[in-house]
Amino acid sequence: MLTLLVPVLLLTTTIRLEMNGLGLYVRGFQLYDVSATTGLSNDTLAQAAIRIIGYFNSLVDNPQMIVTNAAGTQFELFHDYELIHLADVRLLFAANSVAQAACLCLVVVLVLAGFSFGRIPNTLAGLRRGAAVTLVLLTVTGAVFLADFGRMFTVFHLVAFDNPFWLLDPYTDYLVMLFPFPFWQDMFLLAGAGTAFSAILLYVIAARVPRCCHQAPGPSDTKRDV
């Protein structure tokens, strides 16, 4: 069971971290010159990111906000259909957070149970297999997405959403101006790299624990002749 839980835990954890990564949002705004595209100041963009993150975490009821552009014009940042799409995205993130929390609890319980009942080798083997499966799945998925990221991005939206409100205009809809297509390519690559790093780290730790246990001095080793 650990073998199956580990990939889900590592991926959902990475996604949850990205969802809350204000620095990643701000980096995207700066890298893709979103201020010039939208006419909004960097401070306003940061406030928009903070509000969106708060909305995804159910800390605010609505991601809508009144902004002022460089010309001094005030307006609501999102159209109604953009708000619907953000609500759909929040549901996906909420499901991811629930899955992450559930997997984390199960993994902790299984590891503690394995260590408590003397099944340490089996438990560590399960963790190593889970890390290896994670790397294999990442390799396959990464190859598919990198071969044609645009098409796979579209397929994901067709599967994940049951309405057309994700089809946004980059010239009139601020949600897609804030988060252009290259931003999502970056998020995909970072998610893959973060999950891969976690899997490798977990594999190394699980592989080294038996050696540490084997090298630990036993009671007879600590006795000294009097």
Solvent accessible surface area in square Angstrom, and as a share of the most:
residue,aa,sasa,rsa
1,M,141,0.63
2,L,15,0.08
3,T,27,0.16
4,L,135,0.67
5,L,19,0.09
6,V,2,0.01
7,P,16,0.10
8,V,65,0.37
9,L,21,0.10
10,L,23,0.11
11,L,74,0.37
12,T,12,0.07
13,T,41,0.24
14,T,14,0.08
15,I,52,0.27
16,R,86,0.31
17,L,126,0.63
18,E,26,0.12
19,M,7,0.03
20,N,60,0.31
21,G,17,0.17
22,L,65,0.32
23,G,53,0.51
24,L,44,0.22
25,Y,14,0.05
26,V,43,0.25
27,R,102,0.37
28,G,1,0.01
29,F,6,0.03
30,Q,120,0.53
31,L,97,0.48
32,Y,63,0.24
33,D,85,0.44
34,V,1,0.01
35,S,31,0.20
36,A,76,0.59
37,T,80,0.46
38,T,8,0.05
39,G,25,0.24
40,L,2,0.01
41,S,59,0.38
42,N,90,0.46
43,D,111,0.58
44,T,27,0.16
45,L,1,0.00
46,A,26,0.20
47,Q,101,0.45
48,A,1,0.01
49,A,0,0.00
50,I,81,0.41
51,R,83,0.30
52,I,2,0.01
53,I,23,0.12
54,G,8,0.08
55,Y,9,0.03
56,F,19,0.08
57,N,53,0.27
58,S,80,0.52
59,L,142,0.71
60,V,42,0.24
61,D,137,0.71
62,N,67,0.34
63,P,4,0.03
64,Q,27,0.12
65,M,39,0.17
66,I,105,0.53
67,V,4,0.02
68,T,59,0.34
69,N,38,0.20
70,A,99,0.77
71,A,91,0.70
72,G,51,0.49
73,T,73,0.42
74,Q,129,0.57
75,F,47,0.19
76,E,105,0.47
77,L,2,0.01
78,F,7,0.03
79,H,78,0.35
80,D,111,0.57
81,Y,76,0.29
82,E,0,0.00
83,L,36,0.18
84,I,74,0.38
85,H,16,0.07
86,L,6,0.03
87,A,37,0.29
88,D,29,0.15
89,V,27,0.16
90,R,63,0.23
91,L,125,0.62
92,L,68,0.34
93,F,39,0.16
94,A,45,0.35
95,A,63,0.49
96,N,18,0.09
97,S,19,0.12
98,V,105,0.60
99,A,37,0.29
100,Q,19,0.08
101,A,43,0.33
102,A,49,0.38
103,C,12,0.07
104,L,81,0.41
105,C,82,0.49
106,L,74,0.37
107,V,15,0.09
108,V,68,0.39
109,V,90,0.52
110,L,57,0.28
111,V,33,0.19
112,L,110,0.55
113,A,37,0.29
114,G,8,0.07
115,F,81,0.34
116,S,87,0.56
117,F,162,0.68
118,G,58,0.56
119,R,143,0.52
120,I,54,0.27
121,P,94,0.59
122,N,88,0.45
123,T,9,0.06
124,L,4,0.02
125,A,21,0.16
126,G,3,0.03
127,L,16,0.08
128,R,63,0.23
129,R,133,0.49
130,G,0,0.00
131,A,0,0.00
132,A,41,0.32
133,V,54,0.31
134,T,4,0.02
135,L,56,0.28
136,V,92,0.53
137,L,96,0.48
138,L,39,0.20
139,T,96,0.56
140,V,87,0.50
141,T,60,0.35
142,G,16,0.15
143,A,63,0.49
144,V,70,0.40
145,F,38,0.16
146,L,116,0.57
147,A,88,0.68
148,D,64,0.33
149,F,20,0.08
150,G,33,0.32
151,R,168,0.61
152,M,46,0.21
153,F,44,0.18
154,T,57,0.33
155,V,63,0.36
156,F,100,0.42
157,H,20,0.09
158,L,112,0.56
159,V,123,0.71
160,A,33,0.26
161,F,19,0.08
162,D,141,0.73
163,N,32,0.17
164,P,83,0.52
165,F,68,0.28
166,W,41,0.14
167,L,113,0.56
168,L,34,0.17
169,D,59,0.31
170,P,74,0.47
171,Y,184,0.70
172,T,75,0.44
173,D,3,0.02
174,Y,41,0.16
175,L,13,0.06
176,V,37,0.21
177,M,19,0.08
178,L,0,0.00
179,F,14,0.06
180,P,29,0.18
181,F,83,0.34
182,P,49,0.31
183,F,6,0.02
184,W,95,0.33
185,Q,65,0.29
186,D,25,0.13
187,M,16,0.07
188,F,50,0.21
189,L,92,0.46
190,L,74,0.37
191,A,14,0.11
192,G,23,0.22
193,A,62,0.48
194,G,28,0.27
195,T,1,0.00
196,A,25,0.20
197,F,135,0.56
198,S,37,0.24
199,A,0,0.00
200,I,93,0.47
201,L,89,0.44
202,L,41,0.20
203,Y,93,0.35
204,V,68,0.39
205,I,92,0.47
206,A,2,0.01
207,A,30,0.24
208,R,129,0.47
209,V,38,0.22
210,P,54,0.34
211,R,146,0.53
212,C,72,0.43
213,C,76,0.45
214,H,162,0.72
215,Q,140,0.62
216,A,58,0.45
217,P,98,0.61
218,G,26,0.25
219,P,111,0.70
220,S,85,0.55
221,D,102,0.53
222,T,89,0.52
223,K,154,0.65
224,R,218,0.79
225,D,151,0.78
226,V,195,1.12
